[in-house]
Amino acid sequence: MFAVRGAARAWLLLCACSACGDEEPSEPYPIGMIDGGMMDAALPPVDASMDASSPPDAGDAGGPSCSTGSLDIATVTETFLNPLEPLALSLRNEGASLGWVALENGKGRAFTRWFGSSGDTLDTPQVADLAKQSEPAIAATGSGFVSLSSDDVAGRLQLRARSTDTTGVLIDVEPKQLTNDAEDNRAPVLATGADGNVVALWTARSPSTRAKTMLLDQAGNALGVAHDIPEVGALLGRAALSPMGAGYLLAWVDAAGRRVHVQRLDKAGLPVGASSQDDAEGGARGNLDLAFTDQGGALVFDVLVDGARPEVRVRTFDLSGVATSSEQNLTRYPDTGMRPSLVALRGGYVLAYRSAQAPEQQLRLALLDGRGAPITAAKVTTLTSLDLPLVMRASPDGEEVFLSWLDQLPESNGYQLQRTWIHCD
């Protein structure tokens, strides 16, 4: 799949939970043997009994001490899922809040489900009226979760927020309407900053497209008015937003040139300095993700090479939003990659992506060191579809990762939403 870089500093391995199931668990998918044939010969295959703690020369990058096991994959729902809608996900140490859109009577409905790390679940439908809802986003706060969707209100798409407590119980009887104007407000993303507040970013269309940000409190209430981000116009896909130091880093793909851009934001969501273009050759597909620690971060995105081959690329950044590495390809031939999702973990990163690994399509995990260089990779499960939503997030304590994805039902026009917990010590 890719050559492993020498002197990798952040040695990571995933150990998967075998008893985290809730409803409708499927048969476990063993990943006891990392795909040694896809690694550089200098790095031997890793088996399930191997202690994966940091080697003596790993320095202060560190890494968890855990081994691969079997993944308990369960179906969340198969109820009229809309494959064009993104998935939303955010984690606290107590559990995860997952959001999706299903069709009811021809209208989109945004739902969330809370998954406790001990295996309990709670449905919290976000339906408070008859509006058509789309494009969910979720952020964890100090008091629970804030969710956002783009709701059809009187023929215009407006952003409305709802809050739940730490166990997913819906707090708002009526949603908080954040926008009420003549524009179509679309593609929201959320990120919780170091100060505990939440920045919401979205695009407004009427008739031209521009990005806006708004600062919210932990309950989803607006703290002031919306502000324009002048350099962001029409997007391909959704933007990615991550806390970075005391502020945030924003990344997006412009719809016209299919190039990747980044913009530093302050703690209120206002732009700091000019944006930069941070991809090497264009052809970005519009799927990207950011993950930061207190040392720096990484950006992953997928590109289409020669109009045919999808690949996943990565760049790393310092805490001022300046790139610290050149662009690297994480899916070397014969591997392909699309729909990447990234989390920071123990000084490095865990990447999930969809791959066409002959003779089958796969959902895969890759481990990257702190410089974004690949260490190893493993198959999670086979897939029937490649270009469908995928999302992964890590708990603040870095001990659990929650992964969810949409897939097409075999021999059917329907879809299923699946999920799994991944645990590390």
Backbone hydrogen bonds, N-H to C=O, Kabsch-Sander energy under -0.5 kcal/mol:
donor,donor_aa,acceptor,acceptor_aa,energy
2,F,38,M,-1.5
5,R,374,P,-0.9
8,A,5,R,-0.6
11,W,9,R,-1.0
11,W,62,G,-0.6
12,L,10,A,-0.7
15,C,423,H,-1.2
17,C,421,W,-0.7
26,S,73,I,-2.8
29,Y,71,L,-1.6
31,I,69,G,-1.8
34,I,32,G,-0.5
34,I,46,V,-1.9
35,D,377,A,-1.0
36,G,34,I,-1.9
38,M,35,D,-1.7
39,M,36,G,-1.7
43,L,40,D,-2.1
50,M,47,D,-1.5
52,A,50,M,-0.6
58,A,55,P,-2.1
61,A,58,A,-1.2
66,C,64,P,-0.8
70,S,16,A,-0.5
71,L,29,Y,-1.6
72,D,17,C,-1.1
73,I,71,L,-1.1
74,A,419,R,-2.2
75,T,24,E,-1.4
76,V,417,L,-3.6
77,T,417,L,-1.1
80,F,78,E,-1.1
82,N,101,V,-1.8
85,E,82,N,-1.5
88,A,99,G,-2.3
90,S,97,S,-1.5
92,R,95,G,-2.8
96,A,115,F,-2.5
97,S,90,S,-2.6
98,L,96,A,-0.5
98,L,113,R,-2.5
99,G,88,A,-3.3
100,W,111,F,-1.9
102,A,109,R,-2.3
103,L,80,F,-2.3
104,E,107,K,-3.0
107,K,104,E,-1.8
109,R,102,A,-2.8
111,F,100,W,-2.7
111,F,109,R,-0.5
112,T,124,T,-0.7
113,R,98,L,-2.2
114,W,122,L,-2.9
115,F,96,A,-3.0
116,G,114,W,-0.6
116,G,120,D,-3.3
117,S,94,E,-1.9
119,G,116,G,-2.0
122,L,114,W,-1.8
124,T,112,T,-2.7
126,Q,110,A,-1.5
128,A,126,Q,-0.8
132,K,152,D,-0.6
133,Q,108,G,-2.6
133,Q,131,A,-0.5
134,S,150,S,-1.0
137,A,148,L,-2.0
139,A,146,V,-2.4
141,T,144,G,-3.0
145,F,164,T,-2.0
146,V,139,A,-2.7
147,S,162,R,-3.2
148,L,137,A,-2.8
149,S,160,R,-1.7
150,S,134,S,-2.8
151,D,149,S,-0.8
151,D,158,Q,-3.3
152,D,132,K,-3.2
153,V,151,D,-1.0
153,V,156,R,-3.4
154,A,152,D,-0.6
156,R,153,V,-1.5
158,Q,151,D,-3.2
158,Q,156,R,-0.7
160,R,149,S,-2.0
161,A,176,K,-3.0
162,R,147,S,-2.5
164,T,145,F,-2.3
165,D,169,V,-2.0
168,G,165,D,-1.8
171,I,163,S,-2.9
172,D,163,S,-1.1
176,K,161,A,-3.1
177,Q,175,P,-0.6
178,L,159,L,-2.6
178,L,176,K,-0.7
179,T,159,L,-1.3
184,D,205,R,-1.9
185,N,157,L,-2.7
185,N,183,E,-0.7
186,R,184,D,-0.7
186,R,203,T,-3.1
189,V,201,L,-2.4
191,A,199,V,-1.4
193,G,191,A,-0.5
193,G,197,N,-2.8
196,G,193,G,-1.7
198,V,216,L,-2.5
199,V,191,A,-2.7
200,A,198,V,-0.5
200,A,214,M,-2.8
201,L,189,V,-2.5
202,W,212,K,-2.2
203,T,186,R,-2.4
204,A,210,R,-3.1
205,R,184,D,-2.0
206,S,208,S,-2.0
210,R,204,A,-1.8
211,A,229,I,-0.7
211,A,232,V,-1.5
212,K,202,W,-2.8
213,T,227,H,-2.4
214,M,200,A,-2.0
216,L,198,V,-3.6
217,D,221,N,-2.3
220,G,217,D,-1.8
223,L,215,L,-3.6
224,G,222,A,-0.6
227,H,213,T,-2.6
229,I,211,A,-2.5
232,V,229,I,-1.9
233,G,231,E,-0.6
236,L,253,V,-2.6
237,G,235,L,-0.6
238,R,286,G,-0.6
240,A,251,A,-2.8
242,S,249,L,-2.2
244,M,247,G,-2.4
247,G,244,M,-2.1
248,Y,265,L,-2.4
249,L,242,S,-2.6
250,L,263,Q,-2.7
251,A,240,A,-2.7
252,W,261,H,-2.0
254,D,259,R,-1.9
255,A,234,A,-2.2
258,R,254,D,-1.9
261,H,252,W,-2.9
262,V,276,S,-2.4
263,Q,250,L,-2.5
265,L,248,Y,-2.6
266,D,270,L,-2.9
269,G,266,D,-2.1
272,V,264,R,-2.7
273,G,271,P,-0.5
276,S,262,V,-2.3
278,D,260,V,-2.7
278,D,276,S,-0.5
279,D,260,V,-0.5
283,G,257,G,-0.5
284,A,258,R,-2.2
285,R,302,D,-2.5
288,L,286,G,-0.6
289,D,300,V,-2.3
291,A,298,A,-1.9
293,T,296,G,-3.1
297,G,317,F,-2.4
298,A,291,A,-2.4
299,L,315,R,-3.0
300,V,289,D,-2.5
301,F,313,R,-1.8
302,D,287,N,-1.6
303,V,311,E,-2.5
304,L,283,G,-2.3
305,V,303,V,-0.6
305,V,309,R,-3.4
307,G,304,L,-0.6
308,A,305,V,-2.1
309,R,305,V,-2.4
311,E,303,V,-2.3
313,R,301,F,-3.1
314,V,328,Q,-1.9
315,R,299,L,-2.0
317,F,297,G,-2.7
318,D,322,V,-2.3
321,G,318,D,-1.8
324,T,316,T,-2.8
325,S,316,T,-0.9
328,Q,314,V,-2.3
330,L,312,V,-3.1
330,L,328,Q,-0.6
331,T,312,V,-0.6
332,R,1,M,-1.4
335,D,332,R,-1.9
337,G,310,P,-1.9
338,M,354,R,-1.6
341,S,352,A,-2.3
343,V,350,V,-2.0
345,L,348,G,-2.5
348,G,345,L,-1.8
349,Y,368,L,-2.3
350,V,343,V,-2.6
351,L,366,A,-3.0
352,A,341,S,-2.8
353,Y,364,R,-2.0
354,R,338,M,-2.7
355,S,362,Q,-2.9
357,Q,355,S,-1.0
357,Q,360,E,-1.2
358,A,356,A,-0.8
360,E,357,Q,-3.1
361,Q,383,L,-0.6
362,Q,355,S,-3.4
363,L,381,T,-2.7
364,R,353,Y,-2.7
364,R,362,Q,-0.5
365,L,378,A,-2.8
366,A,351,L,-2.7
367,L,376,T,-2.8
368,L,349,Y,-2.8
369,D,373,A,-2.9
372,G,369,D,-2.4
375,I,367,L,-3.5
376,T,367,L,-0.9
378,A,365,L,-2.7
380,V,363,L,-3.4
381,T,363,L,-1.2
383,L,361,Q,-2.5
388,L,386,L,-1.2
391,V,404,S,-2.5
393,R,402,F,-1.9
395,S,400,E,-2.6
398,G,395,S,-2.1
401,V,422,I,-2.9
402,F,393,R,-2.7
403,L,420,T,-2.5
404,S,391,V,-2.7
405,W,418,Q,-2.0
406,L,389,P,-2.2
407,D,416,Q,-2.2
409,L,414,G,-2.3
412,S,409,L,-1.3
416,Q,407,D,-2.9
417,L,77,T,-2.7
418,Q,405,W,-2.8
418,Q,416,Q,-0.5
419,R,74,A,-2.1
420,T,403,L,-2.2
422,I,401,V,-2.9
423,H,15,C,-1.4
424,C,399,E,-2.9
